[in-house]
Amino acid sequence: MAAAALRLAVLAVAIGALVASSSAAVCPHANHTAPFAADFTMLQHQLRGTAAATIGRRFTIHHGYAVVINKFVVAGDDFTIRHAVTIGNRGPDSLACPVIGNNVELGANVVIIGDITIGNNVTIGAGSVVLDSIPDNALVVGEKARVKVIK
């Protein structure tokens, strides 16, 4: 039990270092009895590209594989994400990235791109594509609407 607790403490330190966060966590349902090397491999897959991102306290990743967070993203405290989340810039012509407030929760497969702001106390539902700023205290669902030609 002591060895498992030590592995978890080291893993938490590694996560904190990677995301410049004072505290972070992986899903509480993860298998924490695996050797540290396996835990660190899982961590590397979860946090691809996030080493320079600025993320506040209590950053949590639930079921987090295929997570991409651009190094210029800024996120506040109590930020929770799930698998297949992408947060970044719109393309090579614009390096501007989202600024995310406190107490924000992202469902699986959420995409947030561009020079936008996500307010405080926001929940973004699974599969949502966010291209515009979101005010405080909002619930956001659905993919970005597109104009279609009707024949």
C-alpha positions in Angstrom: 0.0 0.0 0.0 2.8 2.4 0.8 4.4 1.8 -2.6 1.2 2.5 -4.4 0.7 5.8 -2.3 4.3 6.8 -3.2 3.6 6.1 -7.0 0.5 8.3 -6.7 2.4 11.1 -5.0 5.1 11.0 -7.7 2.5 10.9 -10.4 0.7 13.9 -8.9 4.0 15.8 -8.9 4.7 14.9 -12.5 1.2 16.1 -13.6 1.7 19.3 -11.7 5.1 19.9 -13.4 3.7 19.2 -16.8 0.8 21.5 -16.6 2.3 24.2 -14.3 -0.4 23.5 -11.8 -0.2 23.3 -8.0 -2.5 20.3 -7.9 -4.0 18.0 -10.5 -5.6 14.6 -10.6 -6.4 11.8 -13.0 -9.7 9.9 -12.9 -10.3 8.3 -9.4 -11.3 5.1 -11.2 -8.0 4.6 -12.9 -5.9 1.6 -12.0 -3.4 2.9 -9.5 -1.9 -0.5 -8.8 0.1 -0.6 -12.0 3.8 0.2 -11.9 4.8 3.8 -12.1 6.2 3.4 -15.6 2.7 2.4 -16.8 1.1 5.3 -14.9 3.6 7.8 -16.5 3.0 6.3 -20.0 -0.7 6.9 -19.4 0.1 10.5 -18.2 2.1 11.2 -21.4 -0.8 10.1 -23.6 -3.3 12.2 -21.5 -1.3 15.4 -21.6 0.2 15.6 -25.1 1.4 19.1 -25.8 0.4 20.6 -22.5 3.8 21.2 -20.9 3.7 25.0 -21.3 0.0 25.5 -20.9 -1.0 27.6 -17.9 -3.6 25.7 -15.9 -4.8 26.6 -12.4 -5.3 24.5 -9.2 -7.3 21.3 -9.1 -7.0 20.4 -12.8 -8.7 17.0 -13.3 -8.7 14.7 -16.3 -11.4 12.0 -16.3 -10.8 9.1 -18.8 -8.2 11.3 -20.4 -6.7 9.9 -23.6 -6.2 11.9 -26.8 -6.2 15.2 -24.9 -4.5 18.1 -26.7 -4.0 21.5 -25.0 -2.0 24.1 -26.9 0.9 25.6 -25.0 -0.6 29.1 -25.2 -3.9 28.1 -23.5 -4.7 29.7 -20.1 -7.2 28.0 -17.8 -8.3 28.8 -14.3 -8.9 26.8 -11.1 -11.1 23.7 -10.9 -10.8 22.8 -14.6 -12.1 19.4 -15.5 -11.9 17.6 -18.8 -12.6 14.2 -20.3 -11.1 12.2 -23.2 -10.5 13.5 -26.7 -10.6 17.2 -25.8 -8.8 19.6 -28.1 -8.1 23.2 -27.0 -6.0 25.5 -29.2 -5.5 27.9 -32.0 -7.5 28.0 -35.3 -4.5 27.5 -37.6 -1.0 28.6 -38.5 -2.0 32.2 -39.2 -3.3 32.7 -35.6 -1.5 31.6 -32.5 -4.2 33.1 -30.2 -5.7 30.4 -27.9 -8.7 30.3 -25.6 -8.7 31.7 -22.1 -10.7 29.5 -19.8 -12.2 30.7 -16.5 -12.6 29.0 -13.1 -14.9 26.0 -12.5 -15.2 24.9 -16.1 -16.1 21.3 -17.0 -15.7 19.9 -20.5 -17.3 16.7 -21.7 -15.7 14.1 -24.0 -14.8 15.2 -27.6 -15.1 18.9 -26.9 -13.2 21.2 -29.3 -12.4 24.8 -28.2 -10.4 26.8 -30.7 -9.5 30.4 -31.4 -9.0 33.7 -29.6 -12.1 33.3 -27.4 -12.9 33.4 -23.7 -14.8 30.8 -21.7 -16.4 32.3 -18.6 -16.5 31.1 -15.0 -18.9 28.3 -14.0 -19.3 26.9 -17.5 -20.2 23.4 -18.5 -19.6 22.3 -22.1 -21.4 19.1 -23.2 -19.9 16.2 -25.0 -19.2 16.7 -28.7 -19.5 20.5 -28.6 -17.4 22.6 -31.0 -16.9 26.1 -29.4 -15.7 28.8 -31.8 -17.2 31.9 -30.0 -16.7 33.3 -26.5 -19.0 31.9 -23.7 -20.3 34.1 -20.8 -20.2 33.1 -17.1 -22.7 30.6 -15.7 -23.5 29.0 -19.1 -24.4 25.5 -20.2 -23.2 24.8 -23.8 -24.2 21.9 -25.9 -24.1 20.8 -29.6 -21.7 21.3 -32.4 -21.3 24.7 -34.2 -24.2 25.4 -36.5 -23.5 25.8 -40.2 -25.4 27.6 -42.9 -26.7 25.1 -45.5 -28.1 25.9 -48.9 -31.7 24.7 -49.2 -32.6 23.6 -52.7 
